[in-house]
Amino acid sequence: MQELTVFVRAAESGSFSRAARELGLSQPSVSRIIGELEARLGVKLLLRTTRRITATDAGALFLARAREILAEIEDAEDAARGIDSLRGTVRIAMPIIYGTRQVIPRLPKFLELHPLLRVELSVVDERQDLVAEGADIAIRLGELDDSAFGARKLETLPRLLVASPSYLAARGTPKTPADLAAHDCIFGPGLFGRATWSFTRNGTETSVDVRGRIHTDSGPGVFASVLAGLGIAMTSPVMAGPEIKSGALVPLLRSYKLAPIDVHAVFPGGPRPSTKVRALVDYLVQELKQAG
């Protein structure tokens, strides 16, 4: 099992040193374990260069089977212990605003139910190489482009436009989507950064080209910019709820509907995630459903 685990993380991360750090081993130990595995099999599994570790054809075949074997062993252990005795680590990658407002606040109850589990969080807006990062789950907003991964929808978020009272006092309040052409709009990551925004009202769709001087690659950057009065931003009632309730942000064009955005849990390991991953996703689906 140690051989398989070391090989899988070295192949996935492309780095002996990274695999060593994640597994609590020394880099020479990782190199020795891989070397002994290759010697026993009589075949080269990984190609070492000064920049990266890559799998050979034989290594790629072995990697696919090794992942399956480790997943089966983990499932067998979890089945023997029972769902109430899940243990190990679940690694989650998630966007900043959604993760900090929708996922993390719901983790205490889940961890209380499973005291032997640990959670490692990667909270960033940029889309990572989930396999290389070793993530068990990634939270994705919008269209999915990782077709080889398994996925499950967590919820669907409505969207709306918001601005600060100071911005509206200085620039006026738009009454129709066409009015947005005369305003500064804030461009954020993912779908929120499109230069054309489309609205529906009474079955009629209206699209408007928007402009702005603020472009940011993070959700917190969008929120900081709109709160500072730099323009109009697209968000969701869930993620901007506290600011709307306090009056720090004002919803705009409420009679016009923006297309909602789906939120998925993506499984880099394939369509059949481990027992602990399924348990966490099932929990989030139920919690978000009740909150909605």
Number of C-alpha atoms within 10 A of each C-alpha: 10 11 14 19 15 22 26 23 23 26 25 20 20 21 20 24 17 19 24 19 12 12 14 9 15 15 16 12 13 24 17 12 17 21 17 13 17 15 12 9 10 9 12 16 24 21 13 13 9 5 8 13 17 19 19 16 12 12 21 16 12 17 21 12 14 19 17 15 14 17 17 14 13 18 17 13 15 18 13 10 12 11 14 11 16 22 17 10 14 18 17 23 25 24 22 17 20 20 21 14 14 17 17 12 10 16 15 10 10 14 14 10 14 18 12 13 16 14 12 12 16 17 16 16 21 13 12 14 12 21 15 16 16 20 21 23 26 22 21 23 20 15 12 13 8 12 9 11 14 17 23 16 15 21 18 16 19 15 19 21 21 27 27 23 19 17 20 17 10 9 14 12 17 16 12 14 19 14 13 18 14 12 19 19 24 27 28 23 17 17 14 19 18 16 15 11 18 16 19 15 11 8 8 8 12 16 12 15 13 20 18 16 10 16 15 14 15 18 22 15 18 27 22 11 21 25 21 15 19 20 25 28 26 25 21 19 17 15 19 22 14 12 16 17 11 9 12 17 25 18 19 19 16 12 12 18 19 21 13 13 17 16 20 23 24 27 26 22 21 16 13 15 20 20 20 22 19 15 15 16 20 13 17 20 17 13 15 15 12 8 8 10
